[in-house]
């Protein structure tokens, strides 16, 4: 696919992305099978720049300086993607190939111009640091395209960066609690192993003794009643 953009390389293959997402569903107790039909690759535009903010509050001066990333598709700040710069540098990529896999690639259109990005970022920083717009300075603007794997599974829209495979929104997947049926099946599968069977038996015996020790008066009374009944009727 022709790209001709300042972009990050695709380091996480389709199979690796599927494996990462599958492990996350498994870890949270979901019986889901992630397949190639659930995924495509988005190439998302970002505006990245440095900022300097001067603040004076209660007579105390503060200077803030850092980097910021604006999604040029949604007009939202997504600073998590700045982590990619610690591992890779974007470069001019003419053609994009994804490890010989037939993957649907969607090049997203830049919807936010540089001028609009400057205005949006300035306003956001002004509100965040509670300073006047004139106290916000932006520099080093770059247009960057980031490859992101997008999964559509069980009404979830999941994103995983295709550069280092660490930036994602997996937090939207709720941990599924096991019902009694799942717990019973899990127990049956476990006790098929001799070591697990002995462990279950030991735990059962220990719990019985703990129960007897805790309620020994009731247990003793129950035994006496049974002995009296046997004596009277037999």
Secondary structure, 3 states (H helix, E strand, C coil): CEEEEEECCCCCCHHHHHHHHHHHHHHCCCCCCCCHHHEEEEEEEEEEEEEEEEEEECCEEEEEEEEEEEECCCCEECHHHHHHHHCCCCEEEEECCCCCCCCCEEECCCCCCHHHHHHHHHHHHHHHHCCCHHHEEEEEEEEEEEEEEEEEECCEEEEEECCCCCCECHHHCCCCCCCHHHHHHHHHHHCCCHHHHHHHHHHHHHHHHHHHHHCHHHHHHHHHHHHHHHHHHC
